[in-house]
Amino acid sequence: MNYVLYAVFESGAKLDELFISLHQKGYNGTYLNGASINTLFNSTLNEDEPSVLSLRNAISLSKGSNATFFLVLKEGQFDEGP
């Protein structure tokens, strides 16, 4: 049986060590940059309005993308844990 590991990491998460470790152990997967629906919606706001006048615009400018990672694992390829 195969399992799919699906993980979404917060913007700014330090993923280099995780991906290096997975690669060294022979794992491969798919990495995508993602954004929430709110982020996509907020990007359509009036860009002519200065950020200092709009808290919503100021906050949306500081958000980054969320890394999304998919990994297919075969049964017995990982520890199931407690």
Steps between C-alpha positions, in 0.01 A plus 500: 500500500615855428453802723510869410666741738363850446643790696449876486767706670462854630662780308862535609535141623858371472457204268855457367610256772180296466530468122874420518429226755215353293714506186793329675264224614383443142161669516365711217191715486339807353546849640265788415467858616143566608283787608176513693175616343515806730845587366380469142194712580706766678734528201209647303468795740559851372877528466479880470407526868813553714573220748528746788129583466377142484590241762361226272734606217799536732451149640442341159828645368698314767351154436697246302404178333442175688709205392297188417667160483368166372681172555383149401612233746471124467393284791798411716700798372443706813456459874137529601591626846314445828 
